[in-house]
Amino acid sequence: MASLSLIPSWFFGYDVLLELAFAIITLVVSFFAFKIYKLTAQRQPKLFGISFLLISLSYFVRSFVNFAIIIKLNEDICRVLKVVSVNTWNSFGIYAYVILFIAGLITLAYMTIKVNNSRLYALLLTIPIIILLLSPNPLYLYYIISSILLVFIAIHYFKNYIKRKQPKTLLVLTAFAFLLFGNIHFIFSVNHGLFYIIGHFLELGAYLLILTNLILVIKK
C-alpha cells in the first residue's frame, strides 16, 4: 500500500494484480511451511508458516483496498464524496497492511532468535504496532521498521549459509536480500515512482525464491 500520489498513474491497477499474486504466493508458502511442521513437529516451520500467513493477509487487504479505490474513482458520484471515500479506504488499507506485515516480520525475527518466550513475542509485537498507530506517517515509519527487521533476518540466514553452504539456504538468503532492497526502494519512492515499481518486482522475485526453497524441502 502506498499513498496514491506515489503510484505512477499508468501502474495503478497493475499493482493490484501484483499484490494479489503476492498474497497467493505467500499463502502457498505458509501452506508448505505448515506441511513441513506437520512432518517434523519443529517450532521453526510453524512460526515460518504463521509469519507468511500474516504477510499473505496483509497483501490480500492491500489488493482488496486498492481495487476498491479504483472502483470508487470510477464511480459517477460527487467528486467531493469520492475524495473523502478514497482517502478513508486508503488510510484503512495502509494501517491494516502495515500492522499485518510488521506482525509477520516480527514473527520471522522471533523465529530466528530461537527462544520460546510468549512474553518476549508479545513485547516485540506490541511496541512497533503502537508506534505505527500513533505515527502521523505510518507508511514511511513502516518501511524503516521493516527494513531493520529484514536486516536482522537476512543476517541470520547469511550466518546459516556461511555455516552450512547449502544451496537452499542461499535461496532464502537471496530472497530476504531482495525483500530488503525492495523495501529500500519503497523508501525512495516518496520522490520517484520508478522505485515503487522496482520494489514490487523485487518482492515478486523474493517470494518466488522462498516458495521454490520450500518445494525443494518438501520433495527431499
N, C-alpha and C positions, 0 to 999 in steps of 0.2 A: 504494500500500500504506500502510495506516495501522495503528497499534496498534488492536486490536479495541475498546478502550474508547472510541476517538474516533468510531467509526461509529455513528450513530443506529440503534437496533435495527430500525426499520421500513425503513431504507435498505439494510441488509445483504442483499445479493442483487442489488438493482438496481445497486449499484456494480460488481458483477461484469460485468453486461451492458454498462454504460458503458465499463468498462476494455477489454472485448473489442472494442467499437466503436472505441475509440481505437487499439487495436492494428491493426485492419483499415484504418482511415483513414490512419494513419501509414505502414503498409506500402504502401498505394496511392501516398501522397506520395513515398515512396522510389522506387517503380517509375517514376513520372513523371519524377523527378529524374534517374534513370539513363538514361531515354529521351532527355531533353534533353542529357545528357552524350554519348550516342552520336551525336546530331545535330550537336553543336557541338564536342566534344572539349575543352571547357573544364574547368578544375580545379574551379571553384566548384560546378557541378551535381553533380559526382562526390562531393565532400565533403558536400554537402547530402543526397545520397542515402544515404551511409554513416551520417550522423548520424540520419536518420529511420529507417533500418533498425535501428539500436541502440535508438532510442526505441520502435519497434514491438516489438522483442524484450522490452523492459522491461515493456511493457503485457501482452504475452502471458503472461509469467511472473507478473505481478501478478494477472491474471484467473484463470489456472490455479490459483495458490496459494489465492486467496480462495475459489474454487469448491471446492477440496479441503478447505478449512477448514469450509465449510458442510456438506459430506458427512460429515466427521469429527464435527461437532457433532450431526448427526442419527443417527449410528450408535448402536445399542443395545449399548454396551460399558461397561466400568467407568469411572466418572466421573473417577477419578484418571488413568487411561490417556488419556482423552480430553483432559484439560487438558495433559498432557505432550506429546501428539501435536500438538495445535493450536498450542501455543507454539513447538514445533520448526518446524512449517510456516510460522508467521508470521515467525519470525526468519529463516529461509532466504529467504522471499519478500521481506522488507524489504531484506536485503543484496543479493540478486540484482537487485532492481528499482532501488535507488539507484545501484549501480555501473554498470548498463547505461544508465540515464537520464543520469547525470552524464557518462558517456563520450560520449553523443550530443550533449549541450550543449557539451562541450569541443570536439568536432569542429566544431560550428557556430561557436563562438567563434574557433577556429583558422582556419576558412574566412574570417572577416571580417578577420583580420589581413593576409591576402594575402601570407604569407611561406611559401615552400616549404622547410621545415626539419624533417626527421623527428625529430631530437633534441629540438627545441623541443616538437613534438607529444607525444612520449613523456614529456617532463618535465611538460607540462600535464596529461597523463592520470594519471601516477604519483602526484604529490603529493596531490591531493584524494582519490584512491581509498584510499591508505594511511591518510590522516587518518580517512576514513569507517570503514575496517576496524578501526581502533584506538579509535574513539569508543564510549563506553558508551551513547550515544543517537544512533545513526547517522541516524535518520529526521529528527530536528529539525535536525541539522547539515546534512543533505542539502538541506532547504528553504532554509537560509541560503545555502549554496554555490550552489545552482541559481538562487536569486533574484539573486545577484551576477552570475552568468553571463548571466542573462536581461536584466539592466540593460545589460550590456555589448553584447549582441546587439541589443537594442532601440535603443540609441543609434546603432549602426551603420546600422540601417535608417531611423532618423529623419534622419540626415545624408544618406542616399541620397535620401530623399523631398524634403528641402529643396533638394537639388541638382537633381533631375530633375522633381519634381512629377508623377510618373506614378501613375495610379490603382492599378496592380498593386503598386507599392512601398508605397502606403498600406495595401493589403490585408495585406501581410506585416507591416508595422509594427503595425497594429491587432491582428493575430494574436499577435505576441510580447508586446504590451502585455497582452492577455487572459491569456496564459500567466503573465506576471509577476504580475498581480493575483490570478490563481488560486493561485499559489504563496504569495503573502502571506496569502490566505485560509486556506490549509492550515496556515501557521504559527500563526494564531489559533485553528485548530480544536482545539488542545490543550485548550481550555476550552469551546469551542462547536461542537457537531456540525453546526449550520447552516452554518458556514463551510466545513466539509468538503464539503457538498453543493454550495454555491455554487462552490467551487473546481473541482469536476467539470464543471459546466456551462460555466464559463469555458474550461476545457480543450477541451470539445467545440466551442465556437464558434471557438476559435483554430485547431484542426486543420481544420475545415471551410473557414475562410478561406484557409489555406495551400494546401489541396487545390484550391480554386477558382482561386487565383492560378496554380498550375502548369498546370491545364487551359487557362486563357486563354493561357499562354505556348506550350503545345503547339499550340493552334489557330492562333496567329499564325505 
